[in-house]
Amino acid sequence: MLERIGKLYILKAVVLYKTCSPEELTISEVPVPESKPGWVLIKVKAFGVNRSELIMREYEGNAPYIRLPRILGIECAGLVADESDTNFRKGQKVVALMGGMGRSFDGSYAEYTLVPAKNVFTVETDLKWEELAAIPETYFTAYGSLFQSLQLIPSDILLVRGGTSAAGLAAIQLAKSIGVTILASTRKISKVEMLLEQGADNVLIEDGTLSQQLRKLHPQGISKVLELIGPSTLNESMGLLKMHGIVCVTGMLGKKATIENFYPIKDIPSGVYLTGFLSNSPSQHLIDELFRHIREFNLQPT
């Protein structure tokens, strides 16, 4: 419950004052954000924990483009508390994500958060709040990568490279729902059973022999790769594709953001397509598509 001190209402929030260990994070009391034109005040009911926030807490908070203190959190699910001059209505169920949440401005690790209207989206769902909180960033990223960038169809053979990540697990679930044949990769043999249970048809181990493992299963190559490890394995991933195959770079779990001396004419195999998906520009249309897919296939967020 919000506490009023003088003319201010005070909320509880997780504020990053300096880069630190998880144990050093504490709950602080801060003023409720004041409404302003073009922004929506959301009563946060639940939020997800993302790799982005872990990086922010661990070291990115020291970057010159970050101004601390900052309330963490790049996504949330909740109810509109103050719609300001936007087209939202008080009490609407919404999700909010990206656009600078928890980085350029205070995010969702709080009882209330103020977000630009362009990054707030209405949702029609009967999911519980904790289930809904698993969807915005993770499932939006996976869905956009698969169906917008990779143009996934049931006859595809898909490799999810970095399958045990949150986006990887969501991608496996979404792809399996339409009958795609799925390969997933992991560095750990102990994760094989989990990936099979999630829907992968085969699991490949990231031990330096992934290409050979895949070629034993599919000598002619495969049609699609969701590259979540990133630039560090991109060249190998492009080499796994058959003619007119597509690789979508969405993550960089390999902690490498660029490729030095990348020579597209030589490095991209002839007839293979390279694309990417950036989740920083969500749209109501794509959010609606995602939730229709979840309802149609009765998916339970993991």
C-alpha positions in Angstrom: 0.0 0.0 0.0 1.3 3.5 -0.8 2.3 5.7 2.0 1.7 9.4 1.9 4.3 11.8 3.3 3.2 15.4 3.2 1.9 16.0 -0.4 3.9 13.1 -1.8 2.8 9.4 -2.2 5.7 7.1 -1.6 6.2 3.7 -3.3 8.6 0.9 -2.8 11.1 0.2 -5.6 14.4 -1.6 -6.3 16.8 1.3 -7.1 20.3 0.8 -8.5 22.5 3.3 -6.8 25.8 1.7 -8.0 26.9 -1.5 -9.7 26.8 -4.3 -7.1 26.1 -7.9 -6.3 22.5 -9.2 -6.2 22.7 -9.4 -2.4 23.4 -5.7 -2.2 20.2 -4.7 -3.9 17.6 -3.4 -1.4 14.1 -2.0 -1.5 13.9 1.8 -1.3 11.1 4.3 -0.8 10.7 6.9 -3.6 8.0 9.3 -4.8 5.3 8.0 -7.2 6.2 9.4 -10.6 4.2 12.5 -11.6 2.0 12.0 -14.7 2.9 14.0 -17.9 1.6 14.3 -21.4 2.4 11.3 -23.7 3.2 9.0 -20.7 1.1 6.4 -18.9 1.3 5.6 -15.2 1.0 1.9 -14.6 0.2 0.1 -11.3 2.7 -2.8 -11.6 1.2 -6.2 -10.9 4.2 -8.3 -12.0 7.4 -8.0 -13.9 10.0 -10.3 -15.4 13.7 -10.5 -14.6 15.9 -10.2 -17.7 19.5 -10.6 -18.6 19.6 -6.9 -19.5 18.9 -6.0 -15.8 21.6 -8.4 -14.6 24.1 -6.7 -16.9 23.0 -3.3 -15.8 23.4 -4.2 -12.1 26.7 -6.0 -12.7 28.6 -3.4 -14.8 26.6 -1.4 -17.3 25.5 1.0 -14.7 29.0 2.4 -14.8 28.7 3.3 -18.5 28.7 7.1 -19.3 25.3 6.9 -21.0 23.6 5.5 -17.8 22.7 7.9 -15.1 22.3 6.4 -11.6 20.3 6.1 -9.5 17.9 4.2 -11.6 14.9 1.9 -10.9 15.6 -1.3 -12.8 13.1 -3.2 -15.0 12.6 -3.2 -18.8 9.1 -4.7 -18.8 6.0 -5.2 -16.7 2.3 -6.2 -16.6 -0.2 -4.1 -14.8 -3.2 -1.8 -14.8 -3.4 1.8 -16.1 -3.4 4.1 -13.1 -3.3 7.4 -14.9 -3.7 7.7 -18.7 -2.8 11.4 -18.9 -3.7 12.6 -22.4 -3.3 9.2 -24.1 -6.0 6.9 -25.6 -5.7 4.4 -22.7 -8.3 4.1 -20.0 -7.8 3.8 -16.3 -8.0 0.2 -15.2 -7.0 -1.3 -18.6 -4.8 -4.4 -18.5 -1.5 -3.6 -20.2 2.0 -4.7 -20.7 4.9 -2.3 -21.1 8.4 -3.0 -22.5 11.6 -1.5 -23.8 12.0 2.0 -25.1 14.5 2.9 -22.4 12.6 1.4 -19.4 15.1 0.9 -16.5 17.9 2.5 -18.5 17.0 6.0 -19.8 14.2 6.4 -17.3 13.0 4.5 -14.2 11.7 1.0 -14.9 9.3 -1.6 -13.5 10.9 -2.9 -10.3 8.4 -0.7 -8.4 4.8 -0.5 -7.3 4.1 2.1 -10.1 6.0 3.0 -13.2 5.7 5.8 -15.7 6.2 4.8 -19.4 5.9 6.5 -22.8 2.5 5.6 -24.3 4.3 4.2 -27.4 5.7 1.4 -25.2 2.4 0.5 -23.5 0.1 -2.1 -25.0 -3.3 -3.4 -24.1 -3.7 -7.2 -23.8 -6.6 -9.6 -23.8 -5.7 -12.5 -21.7 -6.9 -14.6 -18.8 -3.4 -15.5 -17.7 -2.5 -14.9 -14.1 -0.3 -11.9 -13.4 2.8 -14.0 -12.8 2.2 -15.9 -16.1 1.6 -12.6 -18.0 4.8 -11.1 -16.6 6.8 -13.9 -18.4 5.6 -12.8 -21.8 6.3 -9.1 -22.8 10.0 -9.0 -23.5 10.9 -12.7 -23.8 8.0 -13.9 -25.8 7.8 -10.8 -27.9 11.5 -11.2 -28.8 11.0 -14.8 -29.6 7.8 -14.3 -31.6 9.1 -11.4 -33.6 12.3 -13.3 -34.4 10.5 -16.4 -35.5 7.5 -15.1 -37.4 8.6 -11.6 -38.6 12.3 -12.1 -39.3 12.6 -15.8 -39.9 9.1 -16.1 -41.6 8.8 -19.5 -39.9 6.5 -22.1 -41.4 5.6 -25.7 -40.3 7.8 -27.4 -42.8 11.0 -25.6 -41.5 13.8 -27.2 -39.7 14.9 -24.7 -37.1 18.1 -24.5 -35.0 17.6 -22.4 -31.8 21.2 -21.6 -30.9 21.4 -20.9 -27.2 18.3 -22.9 -26.4 18.4 -22.8 -22.7 18.1 -19.0 -22.5 14.7 -17.5 -21.7 14.2 -16.4 -25.3 15.4 -19.8 -26.5 12.9 -21.7 -24.4 10.1 -19.4 -25.5 11.2 -19.8 -29.2 11.1 -23.6 -28.9 7.6 -23.5 -27.4 6.3 -21.1 -30.0 7.9 -23.0 -33.0 6.7 -26.4 -31.7 3.2 -25.1 -31.5 3.0 -24.9 -35.4 4.8 -28.3 -35.9 8.3 -27.1 -36.8 11.2 -29.6 -36.5 13.5 -28.1 -33.8 17.1 -28.5 -33.0 18.4 -26.7 -29.9 21.9 -26.2 -28.7 23.4 -26.0 -25.2 26.9 -26.1 -23.7 25.7 -28.4 -20.9 24.8 -32.1 -21.3 22.8 -31.7 -18.1 20.3 -29.4 -20.0 19.5 -31.9 -22.7 16.5 -33.4 -21.0 15.0 -30.0 -20.3 15.3 -28.9 -23.9 13.7 -32.2 -25.1 10.8 -31.7 -22.6 10.4 -28.1 -23.9 9.8 -29.5 -27.4 13.2 -29.8 -29.1 13.4 -32.8 -31.4 17.2 -33.1 -31.1 19.8 -31.3 -28.9 23.2 -30.4 -30.1 26.1 -29.7 -27.7 28.2 -26.5 -28.1 31.5 -28.3 -27.8 33.2 -27.2 -31.1 31.6 -30.0 -33.1 28.1 -28.6 -33.5 28.3 -28.4 -37.3 29.3 -32.1 -37.5 26.5 -33.1 -35.2 23.9 -31.2 -37.3 25.2 -32.6 -40.6 24.8 -36.1 -39.3 21.1 -35.4 -38.7 20.5 -33.2 -41.7 23.3 -33.6 -44.4 21.7 -31.1 -46.7 21.5 -28.4 -44.0 18.5 -26.8 -42.4 16.2 -23.9 -43.3 16.3 -21.5 -40.4 18.6 -20.6 -37.5 17.7 -18.4 -34.5 21.1 -17.1 -33.4 21.0 -16.2 -29.7 24.7 -16.7 -29.0 25.4 -13.9 -31.5 28.4 -12.8 -33.6 30.8 -15.2 -32.0 29.0 -18.2 -33.7 27.3 -16.4 -36.6 29.7 -17.5 -39.4 29.3 -21.1 -38.4 25.5 -20.7 -38.2 25.3 -19.3 -41.7 27.2 -22.3 -42.9 24.5 -24.7 -41.6 21.8 -23.4 -43.9 20.7 -24.8 -47.2 19.9 -22.6 -50.2 17.5 -19.8 -49.3 17.9 -20.5 -45.6 17.6 -17.6 -43.1 19.6 -16.8 -40.0 18.2 -14.3 -37.5 20.6 -12.7 -35.0 18.6 -11.8 -31.9 21.0 -12.3 -29.0 24.6 -12.1 -28.0 24.9 -14.6 -25.2 28.5 -15.1 -26.4 29.2 -11.6 -25.1 30.4 -10.4 -28.5 28.4 -7.7 -30.2 30.3 -7.2 -33.5 32.5 -9.1 -35.9 35.8 -7.7 -36.8 36.7 -7.6 -40.5 33.3 -8.9 -41.5 33.2 -9.3 -45.3 29.6 -9.8 -46.3 30.3 -10.9 -49.9 32.6 -13.7 -48.7 31.2 -14.4 -45.3 27.5 -14.8 -46.2 27.1 -17.9 -48.3 25.4 -17.4 -51.7 21.7 -17.8 -51.5 21.6 -17.5 -47.7 19.8 -14.6 -46.0 21.0 -12.8 -42.9 18.6 -10.8 -40.8 18.0 -9.7 -37.2 15.4 -8.7 -34.7 15.6 -5.8 -32.4 13.0 -5.8 -29.6 13.3 -2.1 -28.9 10.4 -1.1 -31.2 7.4 -3.1 -30.2 4.0 -2.5 -31.8 0.4 -3.1 -30.8 -0.1 -5.1 -34.0 2.7 -7.5 -33.1 1.7 -7.8 -29.5 -1.8 -8.6 -30.6 -0.5 -11.3 -32.9 1.6 -12.8 -30.1 -1.3 -13.0 -27.7 -3.6 -14.5 -30.4 -1.0 -17.2 -31.0 -0.7 -17.9 -27.2 -4.5 -18.2 -27.0 -4.9 -20.3 -30.2 -2.4 -22.9 -29.2 -3.1 -22.7 -25.5 0.5 -22.0 -24.5 1.6 -21.7 -20.9 4.5 -19.3 -20.5 7.5 -20.9 -18.9 
